[in-house]
Amino acid sequence: MSAVGTLAFDEFGRPFLILKDQENQKRLVGSEAIKSHILAARSIANTLKSSLGPKGLDKLMVSPDGDVLITNDGATILKNMDVEHEIAKLMVQLSQSQDDEIGDGTTGVVVLAGALLEAAEDLIDRGIHPIRIADGYEVAARMATAHLESISENFVVDKNNLEPLIQTAMTTLGSKIVNRCHRQFAEIAVNAIMSVADLESRDVNFELIKVQGKEGGRLEESMLVKGVIVDKDFSHPQMPKELRNVKLAILTCPFEPPKPKTKHKLDVTSVEDYKALRQYEQDTFAEMVDQVKAAGATLAICQWGFDDEANHLLLQKELPAVRWVGGPEIELIAIATGGRIVPRFQELTPEKLGAAGLVREVSFGTVREKMLVIEECPNSKAVTVFIRGGNKMIIEEAKRSLHDALCVVRNLVRDNKIVYGGGAAELSCSLAIAHKAAEESGMEQYALRAFADALEAIPIALAENSGYSPLEAVTEIKARQVAEKNPALGIDCLYKGTNDMKTQHVVETLLAKKQQILLATQLVKMILKIDDVRTFLPKG
């Protein structure tokens, strides 16, 4: 007996396998399976196609709990879609991979994968084997990335001239909900990355950038703080609202008397016992506050809470304090102020204190909500982006938009090569691969042509979403690219009167574009090689 079934013999003595639970399996084989996969992938790609580009439309998604989400970020749309089909789930993972690695181009990668599968379906109908198509796509992807390298341009990343970076960030934000504060958000993204970037090692530590949102106010009130914002206020309303030249004690130990580590029972049988216990608590609080004061601290940041008695004592001893500060904020404050996180009061020394030039409490809105801003820190690399918005949904979408812009600027610091957007790079690659296909004599030429046609899906979608006649617009740009030998010609989505993306400053990182093509090709190859799907049906 085998794990999957029984080996039996027919009347001629030839062995064959009898599979277990055949009646409980749903099975697709051969071209039927491949076509089912292609249909699922295309339906996902078609859902996202209308969200591509600066004129792309948004999707409104309602969760089972009734929460509303409006976005045109491909990765977010797919993550929140309730998909059943196995290949549709792979498309969700494809978009997520692009988001994790690059942070931008999450819609384009799915649209491209859908177009590649659609082109492959035509070839399968013409009798070409899926493996030959997959191998041809692999060759075409290598050609496309090599061509992208040849048409790419170097982008100067200079701290003294941020305008080119701002223009690039504006390209990313063009299709987002924040595009009415287009330049402001692009500047915030560039300044945030430049504050934390190490240009010598070409590295950006995203951990140093915290994005925080607060409902109320307008998007225009969003700002970049060179320091840390904590969504807390001083523990006592009579504590000063602004402190200068602050020494911070960053504590993860609570302001409360230590408890015995064993199971215990304390009987208070008389007034004297109660007074003694209360005196012990007061003395312990006073000792803790004195230890913090003795170390030279002028502000205590505490991860845990403390009761009203300790709070009152802190006010009396003139030691401002903040309680219930979360773990990530504690770490960021420690990085920004150069302080050490102290787990026990006995370990607190002057060397472990953090420093900040200014700690102030800001209040806003009609209900006067309060937050603390810690600025002028010795390590100015830690920054916080503070986003305002009319409601939670707008703030969350603004955060996603800003994340894309931050990722694009980060990618330029890592690899400063760019290609031009608006479908220009895809059309240029399409023309180059079609030219190579004409020189091929074997079966690969069909796969190369199919790949070249699929690359046109992105400019076609851009033209369609911008209100142009898609085929006319793309055909015209292709003809002009050949005639003028200008790979920067693309779809004029913003109606600026020129198709030259160089003039419009519509640029994309080479890193993102190459990753898009390679990831889409990789997934399509995998799907084309699946010709047998078994689904075990639930018993009963």
Secondary structure, 3 states (H helix, E strand, C coil): CCCCEEEEECCCCCEEEEECCHHHEEEEEHHHHHHHHHHHHHHHHHHHHCCCCCCCCCEEEECCCCCEEEECCHHHHHHHCCCCCHHHHHHHHHHHHHHHHCCCCHHHHHHHHHHHHHHHHHHHHCCCCHHHHHHHHHHHHHHHHHHHHHHCEECCCECCECHHHHHHHHHHHCCCHHHHHHHHHHHHHHHHHHHHEECCCCEECHHHEEEEEEEECCHHHCEEECEEEECCCCCCCCCCCEEEEEEEEEECCCCCCCCCCCCCCCCCCCHHHHHHHHHHHHHHHHHHHHHHHHCCCCEEEECCCCCHHHHHHHHHCCCCEECCCCHHHHHHHHHHHCCCEECCHHHCCHHHCEEEEEEEEEEECCCCEEEEEEECCCCCCCEEEEEEECCHHHHHHHHHHHHHHHHHHHHHHHCCEEEECCCHHHHHHHHHHHHHHHHCCCCHHHHHHHHHHHHCHHHHHHHHHCCCCHHHHHHHHHHHHHHHCCCCECCCCCCCCCCEHHHHCCEEEHHHHHHHHHHHHHHHHHHHCCCEEEEECCCC
